[in-house]
């Protein structure tokens, strides 16, 4: 449908939501002073005005006029504003549904000439009605996600955590016992807004002193130019045995319109060049050997391969593993964890560990004890952490950066440090 139809319709829906939610806000502040009531009115409708003006500017102005950063924050603001209000609406609907049921019951009783059934009423002296209670609860319910998402931007986006994982491998030669690997994934440099905080994460990687570093794709959101400002920072990521990297689905520029196929290819070439400028050994369907005392460990990297039809597959694992038969252990860098079930654990049983990312853990999770819930688990069979099948292992990194929503709630950015052990 045309934007000239969609945006006015969306605007009308948003205004209906705003009016509905405002009734609850108005009730919630009715016992406060006039100053507070007026402030609530100005803040509420001020945010609505900013959201709707932003919606129209985003859709009907030249993208270059506002710039990428402002456009991103406009959409984030709209998302946070109306997601919170949807929570309020859900609670208000409970109250209105109760009213409707009581009204229907009363009408039926009048039509049948039966005595009215007593409905629960507010006890004598109770300072708040059921409706008022639900309205105030609704406002609180809408405030919680707004506060959580704001905190996720201010704190969670760059709250880097190191996860230590021991990988017990039956084929591991003693020469590689204790070897350490740091993995980062999904940098998405085009989303960053705090270079100092990003630098803090890089220092954590360096302080871990890994023997090798793996980067498993999505250096940018769409275009190679996004990483230019961060080449100096990520170029500091070094390790004695090397930094190995591969491409993710966002690195190919599939989600923007290019002037020509040649322009898209040039963008990819520039991105690959950026890896090399940083000193990262990018593996596009290739492999490298780490050799100690005649024993070999193979590092294999493939271009993006997905088991989901909505993502393009570019890699060739058969080509990538060619010549690695002599390696005692094979470690695979593959961005998308759905590649694991697509062919790795069925056709390539000699690959010991696959390292991936891609899911971000949806940048949201709730952890209680040792159990973490995330919407990611309804989209991906393997979405975060270590998975094992027979003697093969898959590790899904939760990501270093963020995409879309510029924050993380209960799903902090991850730097994984692995230690290889003999099983």
N, C-alpha and C positions, 0 to 999 in steps of 0.2 A: 504493500500500500504506500501511497505518496505521503511524505512527511507533512504536507499541508493538511492532511486528514488525521494522521496518527498523533501528531504533537498536540493539536487542540483537544482531541479526545483524551489523551493522557493528562493534559492540564485540567480538564473538567473532572476526571476521576480523582486526581490529587486534591482538588478543591473540595470535593465531597468528603474525602477522607479527613481533610483539615477541619472542616466544619463539624464533622461527627466527633473528632477527637477533642476539638475545642470545648465542646459541651462538658466533657469530663474534666478538662483542665480548669474550666470556670468554676465547676462545683468544688474542685479540690482546693481552690484558693479563696472561696467565698467568705470564709471566716477570718481571713487575714485583713490587714489594713488596706485602704484604698490605694496607697502607693504600691504595695506588693501586687494587688490585682491589676493595676495599670501596667506595671512592669511586665507581668506575665503576659498580658495582651500584646504589648509591643514586641516582646521577644518572640512569642509564638508566631504572630503574623509577619514579623520581620523575617524570620527564618523561612516562612512559606514564600514570601515575596522574593527573597534571594534565590531560593530553590527554583521557582518557576521562571524567573528572569534568566537564571543560569541555564535552565533547560532550553529555552528559546535561543539564547546566544550560542549554545553548543551546537544546536541543529541548524541555525539559519545564518551563521556568520562564517566568514572565511577562516579555516583552521589556523592559518598563519597570523591572523589578527590577534588571537588570544594567546597563542603559543601552547606547546604540549603540556607544560606544567600546570598552567591555569585550567586548561580543559580537563586534565585529570582530576584536579581538586574539585572542580565543579561537579563532576559525576560522583565523586566520593561523597561530597556533601549531600547531594540529592539522595544517594543510596542510604546513607546513615539516617537522614531525616525521616524518610518514608518507611524504612525498615522498622524503626522504633515505633512509628505511628501504627503500623500493621499489628504490632503486639498489643497496642492499646485497643485497637478495633476488635481484636479477638475477644478480649475481656468484656468490652461493651456489648458485643453480640450475645454473650451469655446472659447479661442482665436483660437485654431487650427480648431475647427469646423467652426468658422467664415471664416477663410482662405479657408477652403475646399469649403464652399458654394460660396464664391466669385470666386474661380477658376472654379467651375462647371458653374456658370452663364456666365463667360467670354468665356468658351469653347462652350457653347450653342449659344452664340451670334456670335462667329466666324463661326460656322457651318451653321447658318441661315442667315449669311451675314448682320445682323442687327447692328446698331450702338451700341457700348459699352455703357452700363448703367453706369453713373458716380457713383462711390462708395465714401463713406465718406473718406476723407483724412485729414491729419493733417493740420490745418490752418497755413497760412504763419506766420512764427516766433514762432510757438508752439514748446517748447523745448522737448516734449516727444511724441512719436508715440503711437497709440492705443495699439499695441503689447507690447511695452515696459511698458506702464501703466499696462496692464493686468499681465505681468510677475512680476512686482514689487508688485502689489496687491496680487498675488499668494504667493509670498514669505512672505508677511505680514500675510496672512491668515494661512500659515503654522507655523509661529512663535507664533501666539496667543495661539493655543492649547498647544504648547510646554512650553510656559511660564506659562500658567494656570496649567498644570499638575505638573510642577516643584514646583510652589507655593503650590499646593495641597498636595505635599509631605512634604515640609519644614514647612508649617504653618497649612494647613487644616487637616492633619491627626490627630492632637491632640488638635484641637481648640474646646474643649468640651463646650457645651452649655446646660444650664438648661432650660427645658421647663416646665412651670407650668400649670397644667390642673385641673380644677374643675370637679369632677364627681358627678352629681346630680342623686341620686338613690331613687326611690319611696319607696322601702322597707327598707331603712336604719333606724335602731333604733337610738334614740337620744344618746345612749351610744357610738356610733361610729362616731357621728358628729364631723367633723374636723380632723379625723384620716388621717395621711399622709403616702404615700407610694412612695418610690423612685424605679424607674425601670431602669435597664440597660439590654442590650441584645447584642448578637453577639460580644463577646470580641475578639475572634480569636487571642489568645495569641501567636500563632506561627508566626504571621505576625509582631509583634511589633519590633521596632528597636530603641526606645527611652524610656528607663525605667523611667527616670526622668519625662518626659512628662506624661506618664501613671499614675505616682504617683499623678501628679497634678489633674487629673480627679477624682481619688479616694478621695482626700482631699475635692473636691467640693461636693461629695456625703455626706461625713461625716459632712461638714459644714451646709448642708441642714437640718440635724438632723431629718430624717424621723422616723416614728414609726415602719415601716417595710420596707424591701427592697425585690424586686422581680428581679430575673435574669432569662431571658427567652431563654436560650440556645445558643449553639455554643461557648463553652469555648475555644475550640481549632480548628485548621484547619482539622487535621486528627488524631494526636496521642497524647496520654495523657502526654507524656514527654514534650510536648511544654509548658505546664503550670507550670512546676516545678520552673522555674526561677521567676515566678510571684505569687506563693502561698503566700509568705510573704506579698506582697502588697495587694492582694485581700482578704487575711485573715483579714485585718484590717477593712473591710466593716462589720460593726455591726449595729444592731438596737434593741431598747428595746423589740419589739414584735417578732423579728427574721428576718433572711434572708432566703428566700425561693427560690429554683432554680429548673430548669428542663433541659432536654436535647434538643439539636437541631440536625438538619440533619448531620452536620459535626462531631458531637461528637461520632458517631458510627463507624468511620473509614471506611466508605463505599467507599472512593475515593482513597484508596491505596491497593496495593497487600499485602496480609498477607501470611505468611508461612503455616498457617492452620486456620481453624475456631476457634480453641482453642486460638491461638495467638490474633485473633481479639477480642474474648470475654475477654481475659485477659486485653487487652488495655482498653476496656470499663469499666471493673471492677476497673482498676487503675484510670480512670477518675472520676468515681463515688466516689472513695476513696478520690480523691483530693478535691471534693466538701465538704466532711465531715471533712477533715483536716482543711479547711478554716472556718469551723463552719457554713457552709451553709446547710440548711435542704432540701436535694434534694427529689423531689416528682416525683416518677416514677409510674404514675397511682395510686396516693394516695391523701389523703386530710388531712388537719389539721384544728382545730378549734381555733379561737381567741374568748375568752369569757369575757364579762364584764357585771356584774349585772344580770346574767342569760340569757343575749342575746348572740347569737352566730353568728360569721361571719366565713364562710368556705373558706379556701385557698385550691384550687384544682390544682393539677399539672399532666399533661400527658406527656408521651414520645412523640417524634415527630409524628405528624399526618398531612399529606398533602393532599390537594385536587388536586394536580398535579401528574400525573403518573411518572414524571421523578425523583421524590423523594420518598424514602421508607417511609412507615407508620409503626410505631412500637407500638403506644399507644392504650389504651383501655379506652375511656372516660366513658363508662358504669361502669367499675370497679372503676375508679377514683372518681366518684360522689357517690358511694355507701355509705350510712350512713349519707348523708349531708342534708336530708330532714328537719331536725329541724333547720337548719341555716336560719336566716332572709335574709342574703345576701351571694351570692356565687361569688367568684372571681377565674377565671381560668387562669392558666399559660399554654400557648400552643404556641410553637415556631413559627409555620408557619401560617400566617393569612388566607391562603386558607382553613384551618380547619374550619374557621367561617362559610363559606357557605356550606362546606361539610356536617356538622351535627349540629354545635352548635346552629345556629339561626333557625333551623328547628325542631330538636329533643329535644333540651335542653333549652326550653324557660325560665327556672328558673335560668339560669346562668346570673347574672347581668352584669358582665364585663369580657371580655377576653383580656388578655395582651399578645402581641406577638412581633416578630421582623422579622428576616430572610431576608428582602428585602435590607437592608442597604440604601434604596433610591437610589440604584445603585451607591452610593458614588458620585453622580453628579446631580446637579440641578441648575436651574436658577430661581431666585425669583424677581418678579416685583410687588411691592405693597403687597397685601395679597395673590397673586397667585404664586404658585411654579410649574414649569414644570420639570419633570424628566423622563428619559427613563423607569423608573420603572413602570410608569402608563400604559405602553403598555404590561406589563408582568403580573401585579397584579391588580386586581380590587380594593383591599385595600392595599396600599403600604406605607403610612406614615400618622401619626396623628390619630384623633378620628373619628370613624364612629358610626352611630346609626341606629337601626332598631327596631321599636316599643319601648319597654322599655329596650332593650339590647344594650350594647355598646362594641365596639372593639377598642383597641388602638394598633397601630403599631409603635413601637420604631424604630428610624433610625439607631440604632446600636452604640456601643461604640468603636469598632475596625474597621478593614478593611481587605479585602481579595483580593488577586491578585494585583491590583494596590495599592501600599502602601500610599494612600493619599485620600483626599476628596476635591472636587471642588463644592462649593455652596451647600453642603449637610453635614454640620458639625456633628461630633459625638454627640450623645444625651444622656443626663441624664434627665429623666422625673420625675417630682415630682407632685403626685396627691394629691388632698384634697377631701375627701368624704363629700358630702353634702346631706341633705334631699331634695328630689325633691319637 
